[in-house]
Amino acid sequence: MYRHLFDREDASACVTCRQRAAAAPTRPCGQERLHDRLLAAAAGPVREDLLDALRRGAEIKPWINGPAASLAKHYAQLDRIVEGSPALIGALSVNGSVGLARVEHGPWQFIVVLPDQGPPLIARATADR
């Protein structure tokens, strides 16, 4: 199964789901929620570039939670990291669960580890293209 954000404006969205989505109370979108969480991350150019990308609507794919070792192996794409690798690898070397988000923007993707305790860690990597 592949999960993605529902877009009620998408032509493929079912009519009933569109109506329910329009009637549902609003809440911050994924970009807004991740943006707010990243305010606790260490300040620096990578964080600022990622915050700017999220403000511009950069796509988050995926944002998942699970065992750190499994996320590192299957989703983090550590071989693409060009900035921030040591701290991010350290955050993924824990026993337990963490959150992981990849944000694509232009020629870059940002890999974010969201630990249960402590601030998020951000790395810059080359995009999938």
SULRAFEN-V723974 format. One record per backbone hydrogen bond with DSSP energy under -0.5 kcal/mol. NH is the residue of the N-H (numbers start at 1). CO is the residue of the C=O. E is the energy in kcal/mol with one decimal. If there is no record, write none. Layout:
NH;CO;E + NH;CO;E
This chain:
8;6;-0.6 + 10;7;-1.7 + 13;10;-1.8 + 18;14;-2.3 + 19;15;-2.2 + 20;16;-2.3 + 21;17;-2.6 + 22;18;-2.4 + 23;19;-1.8 + 24;20;-1.3 + 33;29;-2.5 + 34;30;-2.8 + 35;31;-2.4 + 36;32;-2.3 + 37;33;-1.8 + 38;34;-2.2 + 39;35;-0.7 + 39;36;-0.7 + 40;37;-1.3 + 41;38;-1.6 + 42;120;-0.5 + 48;44;-2.4 + 49;45;-2.6 + 50;46;-2.3 + 51;47;-2.8 + 52;48;-2.3 + 53;49;-2.2 + 54;50;-2.5 + 55;51;-2.1 + 56;52;-1.4 + 57;54;-1.5 + 58;53;-2.4 + 59;104;-0.9 + 61;59;-0.6 + 61;102;-3.2 + 64;100;-2.7 + 66;98;-2.2 + 68;96;-3.0 + 71;67;-2.4 + 72;68;-2.5 + 73;69;-1.9 + 74;70;-2.5 + 75;71;-2.4 + 76;71;-1.9 + 80;77;-1.9 + 81;78;-1.2 + 82;124;-3.0 + 83;124;-1.7 + 88;84;-1.6 + 89;85;-2.9 + 90;86;-2.1 + 91;87;-2.0 + 92;88;-1.4 + 93;90;-1.0 + 96;94;-0.7 + 98;66;-2.4 + 99;114;-2.3 + 100;64;-3.2 + 101;112;-2.4 + 102;62;-2.2 + 103;110;-2.5 + 104;59;-2.5 + 105;108;-2.9 + 108;105;-2.0 + 109;125;-2.6 + 110;103;-2.8 + 111;123;-2.5 + 112;101;-3.2 + 112;110;-0.5 + 113;121;-2.6 + 114;99;-3.0 + 114;112;-0.5 + 115;113;-0.7 + 116;97;-0.5 + 121;113;-2.3 + 123;111;-2.3 + 124;83;-2.5 + 125;109;-3.1 + 126;80;-1.9 + 127;107;-1.9
